[in-house]
Amino acid sequence: MTIKHFLQFKDLTREEIEYLFLRARIIKERFKRYETYHPLADRTLVMIFEKASTRTRLSFEAGMHQLGGAAIYLNTRDSQLGRGEPVEDAGQVISRMCDLVMIRTFEQEIVERFAANSRVPVINGLTNEYHPCQILADIFTFIEHRGPITGKTVAWIGDSNNVCNTWLQAAELLDFNVHVSTPPGYEVEPERAGLFGTDHFEQFSDPMQACRGAHLVTTDVWTSMGFEAENDERRKAFADWRVDAEMMSVAAPDAVFMHCLPAHRGEEVTAEVIDGPQSVVWDEAENRLHAQKALMEYLLLGRLAS
């Protein structure tokens, strides 16, 4: 089988993504019934972390264990990668000793270079540019709660960061719309977002207008990892981009709220919203586990009959 990587959302086709949603549902149902399911017995996942993590490490490590395999944690501080070993060399060596690699790092270029020298599939666990596993879980969550996302509208409020970029790629692939509202100077950069068209998103200077009629309202922290030096400046710039009850009131009546977490209540979202009845953030967080199990199964075994 040809090696497939998942470095950006658009690395997979629409058909493949829809297959993953189907498998995630089946795998989740088995998990809830406490059914043993070990399709990846004797397979090993290596997880390489340069950025801190809670949900990514837990979901991949637990997920691989639940699929019958093993997961090995490597932090760049404790390995030769942190001492200047070329990424290309690491890709050659690590991929000879495992079946699958997940990397959570800063520059997208690092995962691209590693994958180019890997004998096994490589998954982007987060970079400055993209967070494809998060959006895989987010869309799966939306489908669980509201059905197909095709033709729907997602409102992204806040920083045009890696999660926003990935929502934009997903919109083009799965045919839905994204309304993006950012403070001046933080707008979407289509080239950095890796877009192959611009028909599926619109930028709004007013976050209220971006939320109007949206079926899903979502946001993220104002200061992503690696940009901590800008924290004070960003708090001032983003003050009017806090998702609150007023914003949710102009969205569709059955709109849901999402946040990839961790969240700072009172900054990018009010407690009333994230802890309110429209919030699905806990289902969203759990679904990282199920969506990534489906992804790992597919990258290693291909399409299964059922």
C-alpha positions in Angstrom: 0.0 0.0 0.0 1.2 3.5 -0.8 2.3 5.4 2.3 -0.2 8.1 3.1 0.5 11.0 5.4 -1.9 13.4 7.2 0.1 16.6 7.4 -2.7 19.0 6.2 -6.5 18.4 6.1 -6.4 18.5 2.3 -3.9 15.6 2.2 -7.0 13.3 2.2 -9.9 13.3 -0.3 -13.4 14.1 0.6 -14.3 10.4 0.2 -11.5 9.4 2.6 -12.5 12.0 5.2 -16.2 10.8 5.0 -14.9 7.2 5.4 -13.1 8.3 8.6 -16.2 9.8 10.0 -18.0 6.5 9.4 -15.2 4.5 11.1 -15.0 7.0 14.0 -18.7 6.4 14.7 -18.2 2.6 14.6 -15.1 2.7 16.7 -16.7 5.0 19.3 -19.7 2.7 19.6 -17.4 -0.2 20.3 -15.6 1.9 22.9 -18.8 2.8 24.6 -19.8 -0.9 24.7 -16.4 -1.9 26.2 -15.8 -4.1 23.2 -12.2 -5.2 22.7 -11.0 -4.2 19.3 -7.3 -4.7 18.5 -6.7 -4.3 14.7 -3.3 -2.7 15.4 -1.9 -5.5 17.5 1.9 -5.4 17.5 2.0 -2.0 15.8 3.9 0.9 17.3 3.2 4.6 17.2 6.1 7.0 18.0 4.8 10.4 19.3 7.3 13.3 18.9 6.6 16.4 20.9 8.3 19.8 20.7 5.1 21.6 21.9 3.4 20.9 25.2 0.2 18.8 25.1 -2.7 17.3 27.0 -5.4 16.2 24.6 -3.0 15.3 21.7 -0.8 13.0 23.8 -3.6 11.4 25.8 -5.8 10.8 22.7 -3.0 9.3 20.6 -1.5 7.2 23.4 -4.8 5.9 24.8 -6.1 5.4 21.2 -3.1 3.3 20.1 -3.4 1.2 23.3 -7.1 0.7 22.8 -6.4 -0.5 19.2 -4.0 -3.1 20.5 -0.8 -1.3 19.7 1.9 0.5 21.7 2.8 4.2 21.8 6.2 5.6 22.6 6.6 9.2 23.8 9.6 11.2 22.6 10.2 14.8 23.7 12.7 16.8 21.6 14.3 18.0 24.9 15.2 14.4 25.8 16.3 13.1 22.4 18.9 13.8 19.7 16.4 15.9 17.8 16.8 18.5 20.5 20.6 18.4 20.1 20.6 19.3 16.4 20.1 15.9 14.7 18.8 16.7 11.2 15.1 16.1 10.8 15.9 14.0 7.6 18.1 11.6 9.6 15.5 11.3 12.4 12.9 10.4 9.8 15.1 7.7 8.3 15.9 6.1 11.7 12.7 6.5 13.6 10.5 5.2 10.7 12.6 2.0 10.6 11.7 1.2 14.2 7.9 1.8 14.2 4.8 1.7 12.1 3.4 5.2 12.5 4.7 8.6 13.6 2.8 11.6 15.1 4.7 14.9 15.4 3.6 18.0 17.4 6.0 20.8 16.6 6.3 24.5 15.5 7.0 24.9 11.8 5.0 22.9 9.2 8.3 22.5 7.3 9.5 20.1 10.0 6.7 17.5 9.6 7.0 17.9 5.8 10.7 17.1 5.9 10.3 14.2 8.3 7.5 12.7 6.2 9.7 13.0 3.0 12.2 10.7 4.7 9.8 8.4 6.5 9.0 4.8 5.6 5.8 4.9 7.5 2.8 7.3 7.7 3.3 10.6 9.5 0.5 12.5 11.2 0.6 16.2 12.0 -0.4 16.5 15.7 -0.2 20.3 15.5 2.1 22.9 13.8 2.0 26.7 13.7 0.2 26.4 10.4 -2.3 23.5 10.8 -4.1 21.3 13.2 -5.8 18.7 11.0 -6.6 16.2 13.7 -8.5 18.8 15.7 -10.8 19.7 12.8 -11.3 16.0 12.0 -12.7 15.6 15.5 -14.6 18.9 15.4 -16.5 18.1 12.2 -17.2 14.5 13.5 -18.7 16.2 16.6 -20.9 18.5 14.5 -22.1 15.6 12.5 -23.0 13.7 15.7 -25.1 16.6 17.0 -26.5 18.3 13.8 -26.0 16.0 10.9 -24.0 16.7 7.6 -21.9 19.8 7.6 -22.2 20.3 3.8 -23.8 23.7 3.1 -23.6 24.8 6.7 -21.8 27.9 8.0 -19.1 28.0 10.6 -18.2 31.3 12.4 -14.6 31.5 13.5 -14.0 34.4 15.9 -10.5 35.5 17.0 -7.0 34.7 15.7 -6.5 33.4 12.2 -4.3 30.6 13.6 -3.5 27.0 12.7 -7.0 25.8 13.7 -8.6 28.6 11.6 -6.4 27.7 8.6 -7.5 24.0 8.9 -11.2 25.0 9.1 -10.7 26.8 5.8 -9.1 23.8 4.1 -11.9 21.6 5.4 -14.6 24.0 4.1 -13.2 23.7 0.6 -12.9 19.9 0.7 -16.4 19.3 2.3 -18.3 22.2 0.8 -19.4 24.3 3.7 -18.7 28.0 4.5 -16.6 29.7 7.1 -17.1 33.3 8.3 -13.9 34.6 9.8 -13.7 37.7 12.0 -10.4 38.8 13.4 -9.0 42.1 14.7 -7.2 44.3 12.2 -3.8 42.9 11.4 -4.7 39.3 12.2 -6.7 38.5 9.1 -6.5 35.2 7.2 -3.5 34.9 4.8 -4.8 32.5 2.0 -1.3 31.4 1.0 -0.3 30.6 4.6 -3.7 28.8 5.1 -2.9 26.5 2.2 -6.1 27.3 0.4 -6.7 26.1 -3.2 -9.6 28.5 -3.7 -11.5 31.2 -1.8 -15.1 30.5 -2.5 -15.9 29.0 0.9 -14.9 31.7 3.3 -15.6 35.4 4.0 -13.9 37.8 6.3 -15.9 40.1 8.6 -14.6 43.1 10.5 -17.6 42.8 12.9 -17.7 39.4 14.8 -21.5 39.9 15.3 -22.0 39.8 11.6 -19.8 36.7 11.2 -21.9 34.9 13.8 -25.2 35.9 12.2 -27.0 32.7 11.1 -24.0 30.5 11.8 -24.6 26.8 12.6 -21.4 26.5 14.5 -19.5 29.2 16.4 -15.9 28.4 17.4 -12.9 30.1 18.7 -9.4 29.5 20.3 -7.1 31.2 22.7 -6.0 34.7 21.7 -2.3 33.8 22.1 -1.2 30.4 20.6 1.9 28.6 21.8 5.0 30.3 20.6 3.5 33.8 20.6 3.5 34.4 24.4 5.6 37.6 23.9 2.6 39.1 22.2 0.2 38.3 25.0 -0.5 41.8 26.4 -0.7 43.3 22.9 -3.2 40.6 21.8 -5.4 41.0 24.9 -6.0 44.6 23.9 -6.5 43.9 20.2 -8.9 41.0 20.8 -11.0 42.5 23.5 -14.1 42.8 21.2 -13.7 39.3 19.9 -14.9 37.5 23.0 -17.6 35.0 22.2 -20.5 35.8 24.5 -24.3 35.2 24.7 -25.0 38.1 22.5 -22.9 36.6 19.7 -24.6 33.2 20.1 -28.0 34.9 20.1 -27.6 36.0 16.4 -26.4 32.5 15.3 -28.8 29.9 14.1 -31.3 28.9 16.9 -29.7 25.4 17.1 -26.1 26.6 16.7 -23.4 24.8 18.7 -20.3 26.3 20.3 -16.8 24.7 20.0 -13.4 25.4 21.4 -10.4 23.1 21.0 -9.2 23.8 24.6 -7.6 24.8 26.8 -10.0 27.8 27.3 -9.5 31.0 29.2 -13.0 31.9 30.4 -13.5 35.7 30.3 -11.0 36.1 27.5 -11.9 34.5 24.2 -15.2 33.1 25.5 -17.4 33.8 28.5 -18.2 31.1 31.0 -21.9 31.5 30.2 -21.2 30.2 26.6 -18.6 27.5 27.1 -20.5 26.1 30.1 -23.9 26.7 28.6 -26.4 24.5 26.8 -25.1 25.2 23.3 -21.5 24.1 24.1 -20.3 20.7 22.9 -16.7 21.2 23.9 -16.5 18.0 26.1 -17.8 15.8 23.3 -15.4 17.6 21.0 -12.5 16.9 23.3 -13.4 13.2 23.6 -13.9 12.8 19.9 -10.2 13.5 19.4 -9.7 9.9 20.7 -12.3 8.3 18.3 -11.4 10.3 15.2 -7.7 9.7 15.6 -8.2 6.0 16.2 -10.1 5.9 12.8 -7.3 7.8 11.2 -4.5 5.5 12.5 -6.5 2.5 11.5 -6.9 3.8 8.0 -3.3 4.9 7.5 -2.1 1.5 8.6 -4.8 -0.9 7.3 -6.5 1.1 4.5 -10.3 0.9 3.9 -12.0 -1.9 5.8 -15.2 -3.7 4.7 -17.3 -2.6 7.7 
